[in-house]
């Protein structure tokens, strides 16, 4: 038995060669996405070459006349340019969605696991205030948000900022008014855990693709709408994971010691509980990111969400249906999608192994 194990020292897990390769691949993809607009590509992803449709890759063309390295599709668009810009589209959708879902999941899951159904107390005025706040947020995300996202970026930002400023002003005036009513100042326990669990059940009971199809029927095609719709369906799994981790950690002896020492609930939650629940969250983040890349490709394949002029791996695969003999329209985007998903999952598996051994 090794000395480190005998002494109770945690053994560090060295990354395997596959993990290093996955990391270098993802770093290369990230750099490619960042510097893609300045790369000297000979063709743009939307450029049409109707004189040369369905050209095979240049290294397989016996005539040597083509300058399209990976060939063209049925409209003469360059496969290499669309493949590279497909990387950017996938990450442009997946990363913001996972970040928004992470923020919502950590916020709701930690509150549900830490406060439960009886510990968080709020006044009747606070309940009215909270109900109006949630109604205003839901109204924005379900109705105004998709409408604003269909407008120009600056106009959408200004209208959204104006809406939330107006909502904040109304809530501030309401708070002042409610403070004058003595009956509304009595505090009641708010079943935070039950409310979060029921909300998660609502979003989890319906298949994600069905929810996305229903939401997309109300929203115009656009990147902002896709990010918004996917964020509303991806937070529930992260919230459930965070809730379970918080329930487990808050029973440990050092949390009781922190309570006895006089730390507030928020100090205990943010200083001691959430940092120790980070390892499984990173694992869920990486696996969710890979799942979103596949989902974005599936939605693009079905023609849902993204504008038709936006390059995507899924749209490249959909174009291959028109020409089954053009194997390069299937092989290259499918290879890029599989390699990216496998690389992200390799990193996630490494985090999972090290988290289990160090936990």
Secondary structure as the mmCIF struct_conf table of DSSP 4:
data_model
#
loop_
_struct_conf.conf_type_id
_struct_conf.id
_struct_conf.beg_label_comp_id
_struct_conf.beg_label_asym_id
_struct_conf.beg_label_seq_id
_struct_conf.end_label_comp_id
_struct_conf.end_label_asym_id
_struct_conf.end_label_seq_id
HELX_RH_AL_P HELX_RH_AL_P1 UNK A 3 UNK A 6
TURN_TY1_P TURN_TY1_P1 UNK A 7 UNK A 8
HELX_LH_PP_P HELX_LH_PP_P1 UNK A 9 UNK A 16
HELX_RH_AL_P HELX_RH_AL_P2 UNK A 17 UNK A 35
HELX_RH_3T_P HELX_RH_3T_P1 UNK A 36 UNK A 38
BEND BEND1 UNK A 39 UNK A 39
BEND BEND2 UNK A 42 UNK A 43
TURN_TY1_P TURN_TY1_P2 UNK A 45 UNK A 46
TURN_TY1_P TURN_TY1_P3 UNK A 50 UNK A 51
BEND BEND3 UNK A 52 UNK A 52
TURN_TY1_P TURN_TY1_P4 UNK A 53 UNK A 54
HELX_LH_PP_P HELX_LH_PP_P2 UNK A 55 UNK A 57
HELX_RH_3T_P HELX_RH_3T_P2 UNK A 58 UNK A 60
TURN_TY1_P TURN_TY1_P5 UNK A 62 UNK A 63
TURN_TY1_P TURN_TY1_P6 UNK A 69 UNK A 70
STRN STRN1 UNK A 72 UNK A 72
TURN_TY1_P TURN_TY1_P7 UNK A 74 UNK A 75
STRN STRN2 UNK A 78 UNK A 78
HELX_RH_AL_P HELX_RH_AL_P3 UNK A 79 UNK A 115
TURN_TY1_P TURN_TY1_P8 UNK A 116 UNK A 118
BEND BEND4 UNK A 119 UNK A 119
STRN STRN3 UNK A 121 UNK A 123
HELX_RH_AL_P HELX_RH_AL_P4 UNK A 124 UNK A 139
HELX_RH_PI_P HELX_RH_PI_P1 UNK A 140 UNK A 144
HELX_RH_AL_P HELX_RH_AL_P5 UNK A 145 UNK A 149
TURN_TY1_P TURN_TY1_P9 UNK A 150 UNK A 150
BEND BEND5 UNK A 151 UNK A 151
HELX_RH_AL_P HELX_RH_AL_P6 UNK A 153 UNK A 178
TURN_TY1_P TURN_TY1_P10 UNK A 179 UNK A 180
HELX_RH_3T_P HELX_RH_3T_P3 UNK A 182 UNK A 185
STRN STRN4 UNK A 187 UNK A 189
HELX_RH_AL_P HELX_RH_AL_P7 UNK A 192 UNK A 205
BEND BEND6 UNK A 206 UNK A 206
HELX_RH_AL_P HELX_RH_AL_P8 UNK A 208 UNK A 216
TURN_TY1_P TURN_TY1_P11 UNK A 217 UNK A 218
BEND BEND7 UNK A 219 UNK A 219
BEND BEND8 UNK A 221 UNK A 221
HELX_RH_AL_P HELX_RH_AL_P9 UNK A 223 UNK A 249
TURN_TY1_P TURN_TY1_P12 UNK A 250 UNK A 251
BEND BEND9 UNK A 252 UNK A 252
HELX_RH_AL_P HELX_RH_AL_P10 UNK A 253 UNK A 260
TURN_TY1_P TURN_TY1_P13 UNK A 261 UNK A 262
HELX_RH_AL_P HELX_RH_AL_P11 UNK A 265 UNK A 268
HELX_RH_PI_P HELX_RH_PI_P2 UNK A 269 UNK A 273
TURN_TY1_P TURN_TY1_P14 UNK A 274 UNK A 274
HELX_RH_3T_P HELX_RH_3T_P4 UNK A 275 UNK A 277
HELX_RH_AL_P HELX_RH_AL_P12 UNK A 278 UNK A 302
TURN_TY1_P TURN_TY1_P15 UNK A 303 UNK A 303
BEND BEND10 UNK A 305 UNK A 306
TURN_TY1_P TURN_TY1_P16 UNK A 308 UNK A 309
BEND BEND11 UNK A 310 UNK A 310
HELX_RH_AL_P HELX_RH_AL_P13 UNK A 313 UNK A 319
HELX_RH_3T_P HELX_RH_3T_P5 UNK A 320 UNK A 322
TURN_TY1_P TURN_TY1_P17 UNK A 324 UNK A 325
TURN_TY1_P TURN_TY1_P18 UNK A 327 UNK A 327
HELX_RH_AL_P HELX_RH_AL_P14 UNK A 328 UNK A 358
#
